[in-house]
């Protein structure tokens, strides 16, 4: 399927970003840019005791994501489909949650200089789900470093995501509710999402899928 563009997929922990990114990349014959969360050596300690490891965790993610994204600036973005399972600016969402005022001030100085060198996606897909759905998905995938995630922390993350994308306007945006959908199994609804991407949305659109059919609002 012919699609040459850069799509970033976002959403809270456990919402299914990587699975969808891989499925879209396969469909479009493109390349996946994966967030390397498991390579962050500070993450397990952060989930156990956030205050002690928050700054190190955040800076590692910032620099790791920047190194990945810088590679895009040196590629011909019109030669293939690029599907990322994160948006670079998402780092600020977590920094705002996890860092104290002094830490965030220092973080902001570094992040602001890096953001000027980042390639902006053609489209962002924001996946949403209820807390219960996210907790269930996190439990089922069984990653060791995620076992310490607190439900209240997850609620804060979801609220911050919701606020960020409510005010988001940097690129076209698809907001997709995923509680009752598994794109890897539901070919009809996945095809609908693919067609929506190919239509090249120019603004924010909201899509809600259910188990039997789909509705667009």
C-alpha positions as CSV (number, residue, x, y, z in Angstrom):
1,X,0.0,0.0,0.0
2,X,1.5,3.3,-1.1
3,X,2.0,5.7,1.8
4,X,4.9,8.0,2.3
5,X,4.7,9.9,5.5
6,X,5.6,10.2,9.1
7,X,3.1,9.1,11.7
8,X,3.6,9.2,15.5
9,X,1.4,7.2,17.8
10,X,0.9,8.3,21.4
11,X,-1.1,7.5,24.5
12,X,-0.6,6.3,28.1
13,X,1.3,3.3,29.3
14,X,-0.3,0.0,28.1
15,X,-2.6,1.5,25.5
16,X,-1.1,-0.4,22.6
17,X,1.1,2.1,20.8
18,X,3.9,-0.3,19.7
19,X,1.5,-3.1,18.4
20,X,-0.4,-0.6,16.3
21,X,2.9,1.0,15.0
22,X,4.2,-2.4,13.9
23,X,0.9,-3.3,12.2
24,X,0.8,0.0,10.3
25,X,4.4,-0.2,9.3
26,X,3.8,-3.7,7.9
27,X,0.7,-2.5,6.0
28,X,2.5,0.5,4.5
29,X,5.7,-1.4,3.9
30,X,7.5,1.1,6.1
31,X,9.8,1.3,9.1
32,X,8.9,1.4,12.9
33,X,10.7,3.8,15.2
34,X,10.3,2.2,18.7
35,X,10.7,3.9,22.0
36,X,13.5,1.9,23.8
37,X,11.9,2.0,27.2
38,X,13.5,-1.2,28.4
39,X,16.9,0.2,27.8
40,X,16.5,2.9,30.4
41,X,18.5,1.6,33.4
42,X,16.7,4.0,35.8
43,X,13.2,2.9,35.0
44,X,12.8,0.0,37.4
45,X,14.0,2.1,40.3
46,X,11.7,4.9,39.2
47,X,8.6,2.7,39.4
48,X,9.6,1.6,42.8
49,X,10.6,5.0,44.2
50,X,9.9,7.8,41.8
51,X,11.4,10.7,43.7
52,X,14.9,9.3,43.8
53,X,15.2,8.3,40.2
54,X,12.8,10.7,38.4
55,X,15.4,13.2,37.1
56,X,17.8,10.5,35.8
57,X,15.0,8.6,34.2
58,X,13.6,11.7,32.5
59,X,17.0,12.9,31.1
60,X,17.8,9.4,29.8
61,X,14.5,9.3,27.9
62,X,15.0,12.8,26.6
63,X,18.5,12.1,25.2
64,X,17.6,8.6,23.9
65,X,14.5,9.9,22.1
66,X,16.5,12.9,20.7
67,X,19.2,10.6,19.3
68,X,16.6,8.5,17.5
69,X,14.7,11.6,16.2
70,X,17.9,13.3,14.9
71,X,18.4,10.4,12.6
72,X,15.1,11.3,10.9
73,X,16.5,14.7,9.9
74,X,19.1,12.9,7.8
75,X,16.7,10.7,6.0
76,X,14.4,11.3,3.0
77,X,11.1,11.3,4.7
78,X,9.3,11.0,1.4
79,X,10.8,7.7,0.4
80,X,9.0,5.5,2.9
81,X,6.4,5.3,5.6
82,X,7.8,6.0,9.1
83,X,5.7,5.0,12.1
84,X,6.9,6.0,15.5
85,X,5.4,4.6,18.7
86,X,6.0,7.8,20.5
87,X,5.9,11.6,20.0
88,X,9.1,13.4,21.0
89,X,7.2,16.1,22.8
90,X,5.5,13.5,25.1
91,X,8.7,13.7,27.2
92,X,7.3,17.0,28.6
93,X,4.2,15.3,29.8
94,X,6.1,13.0,32.0
95,X,8.6,15.6,33.1
96,X,5.8,17.8,34.3
97,X,4.5,14.9,36.4
98,X,7.7,13.5,37.7
99,X,10.1,16.4,38.3
100,X,10.1,19.1,41.0
101,X,10.3,22.7,40.1
102,X,14.1,23.0,40.1
103,X,14.5,19.8,38.2
104,X,11.9,20.8,35.6
105,X,13.6,24.2,35.1
106,X,16.9,22.5,34.3
107,X,15.1,19.9,32.1
108,X,13.2,22.7,30.3
109,X,16.4,24.4,29.3
110,X,17.8,21.3,27.7
111,X,14.6,20.1,26.1
112,X,13.8,23.5,24.6
113,X,17.1,23.6,22.7
114,X,16.7,20.0,21.5
115,X,13.1,20.4,20.3
116,X,14.2,22.9,17.6
117,X,16.0,20.1,15.8
118,X,13.2,17.6,15.7
119,X,11.2,16.7,12.6
120,X,7.5,17.2,13.1
121,X,5.2,14.2,12.1
122,X,2.6,14.5,9.3
123,X,0.0,13.0,11.7
124,X,-0.3,12.1,15.3
125,X,-2.6,9.2,16.5
126,X,-3.6,9.6,20.2
127,X,-4.8,6.3,21.6
128,X,-7.0,6.5,24.7
129,X,-8.4,3.9,27.2
130,X,-9.9,3.7,30.6
131,X,-7.7,3.0,33.7
132,X,-9.2,-0.4,34.1
133,X,-8.3,-1.3,30.5
134,X,-4.7,0.0,30.9
135,X,-4.2,-1.9,34.1
136,X,-5.4,-5.1,32.5
137,X,-3.2,-4.7,29.5
138,X,-0.1,-3.9,31.6
139,X,-0.8,-7.0,33.7
140,X,-1.2,-9.3,30.7
141,X,2.0,-8.2,28.9
142,X,4.0,-8.9,32.1
143,X,7.0,-6.6,31.8
144,X,9.1,-6.8,35.0
145,X,9.9,-3.1,35.1
146,X,6.2,-2.2,34.9
147,X,5.0,-4.3,37.8
148,X,5.6,-1.4,40.2
149,X,3.3,1.0,38.4
150,X,0.9,2.5,40.8
151,X,-2.8,3.0,39.7
152,X,-2.8,6.5,41.0
153,X,0.3,7.3,39.0
154,X,-1.4,5.9,35.9
155,X,-4.4,8.1,36.5
156,X,-2.2,11.1,36.7
157,X,-0.5,10.1,33.4
158,X,-3.9,9.8,31.7
159,X,-5.1,13.1,33.0
160,X,-1.9,14.8,31.8
161,X,-2.2,13.2,28.3
162,X,-5.8,14.3,28.1
163,X,-4.9,17.9,29.0
164,X,-1.9,17.9,26.6
165,X,-3.9,16.7,23.6
166,X,-6.9,18.8,24.4
167,X,-4.7,21.8,23.7
168,X,-2.6,20.2,21.0
169,X,-2.5,21.9,17.6
170,X,1.0,21.2,16.1
171,X,-0.1,18.6,13.6
172,X,-3.3,16.9,12.4
173,X,-4.5,14.6,15.1
174,X,-6.6,11.4,15.3
175,X,-8.0,10.6,18.8
176,X,-8.9,6.9,18.9
177,X,-10.7,5.2,21.8
178,X,-9.4,1.7,22.1
179,X,-11.1,0.0,25.1
180,X,-13.2,-2.3,22.9
181,X,-10.9,-2.8,19.9
182,X,-7.9,-5.0,19.1
183,X,-6.6,-3.8,15.7
184,X,-4.5,-7.0,15.3
185,X,-7.7,-9.1,15.3
186,X,-10.3,-6.7,13.9
187,X,-9.4,-6.3,10.3
188,X,-12.5,-4.2,9.4
189,X,-11.8,-1.5,12.0
190,X,-8.1,-1.5,11.3
191,X,-8.8,-1.0,7.6
192,X,-11.0,1.9,8.5
193,X,-8.1,3.5,10.5
194,X,-5.8,2.9,7.5
195,X,-8.2,4.6,5.2
196,X,-8.5,7.5,7.6
197,X,-4.7,7.9,7.6
198,X,-4.5,7.7,3.8
199,X,-7.2,10.5,3.6
200,X,-4.6,12.8,5.2
201,X,-6.6,14.6,7.9
202,X,-6.0,18.3,8.2
203,X,-7.3,18.9,11.7
204,X,-8.3,17.0,14.9
205,X,-10.8,14.1,14.4
206,X,-12.3,11.7,17.0
207,X,-12.9,8.0,16.4
208,X,-14.7,5.6,18.7
209,X,-14.7,1.9,17.9
210,X,-16.9,-0.7,19.6
211,X,-16.8,-4.5,19.3
212,X,-19.4,-4.8,16.6
213,X,-19.2,-1.7,14.5
214,X,-17.6,1.7,14.4
215,X,-18.8,5.2,15.0
216,X,-17.1,8.5,14.1
217,X,-17.9,11.8,15.8
